[in-house]
Amino acid sequence: MTHLSRLLAWVRTLPPYLGFFALLVAARWWLVPASGLAARVGPAGSGEAALVTWALAVAVAGVGAWWVLPLAGSVYDAFALFLGSPLFQRRWRKFTTLRRGYYSFLIILGLYVASFGAEFLINERAIAVRYQGKWHFTLFSFARARDFGMTGYGMPNYRRLRELYQQQARERAARLAAGTATEQDRRYREEWGDDLVILPLYPYGPIESLLHELPGRPPHPPTWLSSAWRLCYWDEGWFELPATPPADLLAQRPGWRQLEPLQVYKAMALEGLLPLKPGITPPRPFQHLLGTDDRGRDVFARMVYGFRISLTFALVVTFICYALGITIGALLGYYGGTFDIILQRFVEIWSAMPFLYTVMIISSIMVPSFTLLALILCLFGWMGMTYYIRAEFLREKARDYVAAARAIGCTDGAIIFRHILPNALTPVISYAPFAIVGNIGALVSLDFLGFGLPAPTPSWGELFGQGLANLSKPWLGLSPMVALFGTLLLVSFIGEAIREAFDPKEYSRLR
Amino acid sequence: MTTYFLQRFLLMIPTFIGITFLCFTVTRFVPGGPVEQAVLRYQQLQALTGEGGAGDAGGSSATDGGPVISEETMQKLRAIYGFDKPFYLAYLSWLGRVVQLDLGTSDTFARPVWDVIRDSLPVSLWFGLTGFILSYTICIPLGVWKAVKHGSAFDTATSVLVFIAYSIPGWSAGILLLLLFGGGSFWSVFPLGGVSSAQIGPDSYLAGFLLEGARVEDIPDDERAKHPQLRPGQFINSRHPAFAAVPPAKRQRLTRGSSDDLSWFGQVLDRIWHMILPVFCYVLGMFASKTVLMKNSLMENLGQDYVRTAFAKGLSERTVIFKHALRNSLIPIATGLGHMLSLVLAGSYLIEKVFNIHGFGYLGYTALVARDYPVTLGILVIASSLKLLGNIFADMLYCAIDPRIRFS
């Protein structure tokens, strides 16, 4: 920890223009292209787009290097002071004793950290491939199917590749045993070893369509739900029907005797008494835990990636909103006067907007990316925190320690960030979980309405929409329901415990 | 005080202008607006009728995907949709018309925006108000009881309930309820949405409330001539003016129909049947915050000195809580009434979308999807003015209820 803080201290001694160039590079090649703003001015590669990209990048880097970074440094100091204070330590210890909230915190933190390793666990790409003795790490790099001895173009289907390798290995073993081995077979045995595909634990991706691998039409039921699958096979007409209903079965089930033969066959099929036609292989029981959605994509994979995106989005939006809210609230509270009155009016005006509808209007028109949607939500979400910070600053700036700091000649910046801010951060901590709940909810609702993240992004709200459109396919609606409910419940448990630990209200009891 | 509220009313004007200007500007500067859509429709029409197809029009039009539209036509199109002026002038003329309560004509409905909105408002109000009143009648007693029994098993149990309600957004609970009770995969108890039944079959719950009716063929010819819109094979119900002329022997109880064919009581039942799930969602959305607010407010008051004094002079617990403390703790709840209208209207995009209720929020959603900017902006005008008025109204209520509050 001390190494980290020493490193941070060293970084902060560097001159600001270094930060400017670093930010310029980041903004020019990542942030501005990611927001997709330049593409609205002209096609990629055109003069206007390049001009806008460069101008935005320079603006972002300038503001970042001379305003945001120093500000972030000061806020970091304030938080370090706040988090290092004995009062905070005591409150944190109290938080850890509130079991419900603390365990919720640990669960959410664990799941969130684990979700960053989701590519290694849930992915349609293989982790590594050994082909003719050479290892290829294919998780993040693109590889052609031809490089691995498959036919066809584009990315290989690694699940098929593994089957192919296993089959080839069997054939090779047979050839070796029969003594008709080729030169290549000998090299495989002596030099390369058998070809290998190391797949992730759950080898299906969130965006990959499984239409060609699963029988029937999507949405497919969860693979362990055999009754629903039998209904699918029946609808497709994939059962081998006997010539007449078997007499011994009818003797067992007196209720079936009045039925037409076709109905008897259907009843038999749904009970699993009929064989499938040859050539149709049913999926393994735990192949797709939550089935597939209406485009044949694995729901479980989409849920997991959707969790990471939702939580990241909520964290980013909450962070930016709070950073803006803290800065503006601090300035309002500290300087007061005309500045305060004018900006207060502005905040009032801004917060009187019909939030959801305005966001819907903007994002329906601009088809937002992750960055742009976060920016839009931040634009309308920062006002809440200003009120609290402003009130805290108004109260704190009348205290003696502020007067003392001023008397020894501290600058305004030092007073705001080093002296007052560490004492004004309690509402930030205690409202943050509820803001996160709100932002997750906002993203899911926008996605549900179709004004959220662009189409193939795995999102819970989009699954909700599919669930509503396919009410007879309950796994589509229930999966995001359970996930959203669980996440929000855990986060609000954290919020309750934090509030209890940080902002204790002692109520008198009647008895 | 009067000057304060006068100031607030005057401050509404810049706010209103700011909101509408932002959204108006956004609608102006993005591709895919009404002019482009009209051009696209025109091109599709041309392609369908085969006039000036892409094949013989040369290379330039083939890249555009359709025949070229002359500059004159484009100018006319722009003028129709008001895109011929720069955006600030267009905004000013739009604002001038809004001030005269003219919101323009909808692009998709081809009717005045004002009429379209007026049709949808009562539906939203009906659902929203019922939900609002129900949530107050549930949350206030529950909050009071939780405060009185603070720390008891009842308090803990209902706290868990409050947490669960807080963690389920109302609209997603609607999807869950439709999944469970809409007949898709589990039980078929409630309708899938809408405001009233479009079809009532013989096996419906409401079949017993269908009116008497008659076949159109059984109406005497001279009476039938007065109603040319009736087709053979249809049924009329006893509310129809032609029904009186039908001979009693030909009258029969209807076996199928829509909600119009229900008796008065049946229509009420039908309405309630359609309202249960959406209203539950409305209540769920407000349940957690209102209950906690009520509880905390009463707890706050129970700790005050005047409550101790009241206890000390020997008043019963019932009198102290319900006559002294409760009155004061209702103040923050009552001010919520000020936001009622905007909450009822603005908070319902999602629930109305889920339950397919063609109300205000649903209209806003469909207008956005169809890029119907006059309706979109009209709804924005109404929603934002309601929100602004609601804020002021809440403060006025606050002043009226609590004489200690002085705004200046």
Boltz contact constraints between the chains, C-beta under 6 A:
constraints:
  - contact:
      token1: [A, 349]
      token2: [B, 15]
      max_distance: 6.0
  - contact:
      token1: [A, 349]
      token2: [B, 18]
      max_distance: 6.0
  - contact:
      token1: [A, 352]
      token2: [B, 15]
      max_distance: 6.0
  - contact:
      token1: [A, 352]
      token2: [B, 387]
      max_distance: 6.0
  - contact:
      token1: [A, 352]
      token2: [B, 388]
      max_distance: 6.0
  - contact:
      token1: [A, 353]
      token2: [B, 19]
      max_distance: 6.0
  - contact:
      token1: [A, 354]
      token2: [B, 346]
      max_distance: 6.0
  - contact:
      token1: [A, 354]
      token2: [B, 383]
      max_distance: 6.0
  - contact:
      token1: [A, 354]
      token2: [B, 384]
      max_distance: 6.0
  - contact:
      token1: [A, 354]
      token2: [B, 387]
      max_distance: 6.0
  - contact:
      token1: [A, 357]
      token2: [B, 383]
      max_distance: 6.0
  - contact:
      token1: [A, 360]
      token2: [B, 368]
      max_distance: 6.0
  - contact:
      token1: [A, 361]
      token2: [B, 23]
      max_distance: 6.0
  - contact:
      token1: [A, 362]
      token2: [B, 26]
      max_distance: 6.0
  - contact:
      token1: [A, 364]
      token2: [B, 368]
      max_distance: 6.0
  - contact:
      token1: [A, 365]
      token2: [B, 26]
      max_distance: 6.0
  - contact:
      token1: [A, 365]
      token2: [B, 30]
      max_distance: 6.0
  - contact:
      token1: [A, 441]
      token2: [B, 169]
      max_distance: 6.0
  - contact:
      token1: [A, 445]
      token2: [B, 350]
      max_distance: 6.0
  - contact:
      token1: [A, 464]
      token2: [B, 175]
      max_distance: 6.0
  - contact:
      token1: [A, 467]
      token2: [B, 175]
      max_distance: 6.0
  - contact:
      token1: [A, 468]
      token2: [B, 175]
      max_distance: 6.0
  - contact:
      token1: [A, 471]
      token2: [B, 178]
      max_distance: 6.0
  - contact:
      token1: [A, 471]
      token2: [B, 179]
      max_distance: 6.0
  - contact:
      token1: [A, 471]
      token2: [B, 182]
      max_distance: 6.0
  - contact:
      token1: [A, 471]
      token2: [B, 184]
      max_distance: 6.0
  - contact:
      token1: [A, 472]
      token2: [B, 184]
      max_distance: 6.0
  - contact:
      token1: [A, 472]
      token2: [B, 185]
      max_distance: 6.0
  - contact:
      token1: [A, 474]
      token2: [B, 179]
      max_distance: 6.0
  - contact:
      token1: [A, 474]
      token2: [B, 185]
      max_distance: 6.0
  - contact:
      token1: [A, 477]
      token2: [B, 175]
      max_distance: 6.0
  - contact:
      token1: [A, 477]
      token2: [B, 179]
      max_distance: 6.0
  - contact:
      token1: [A, 481]
      token2: [B, 172]
      max_distance: 6.0
  - contact:
      token1: [A, 481]
      token2: [B, 176]
      max_distance: 6.0
  - contact:
      token1: [A, 485]
      token2: [B, 167]
      max_distance: 6.0
  - contact:
      token1: [A, 485]
      token2: [B, 168]
      max_distance: 6.0
  - contact:
      token1: [A, 488]
      token2: [B, 167]
      max_distance: 6.0
  - contact:
      token1: [A, 489]
      token2: [B, 167]
      max_distance: 6.0
  - contact:
      token1: [A, 492]
      token2: [B, 163]
      max_distance: 6.0
  - contact:
      token1: [A, 492]
      token2: [B, 166]
      max_distance: 6.0
  - contact:
      token1: [A, 492]
      token2: [B, 167]
      max_distance: 6.0
  - contact:
      token1: [A, 507]
      token2: [B, 299]
      max_distance: 6.0
  - contact:
      token1: [A, 507]
      token2: [B, 303]
      max_distance: 6.0
  - contact:
      token1: [A, 508]
      token2: [B, 303]
      max_distance: 6.0
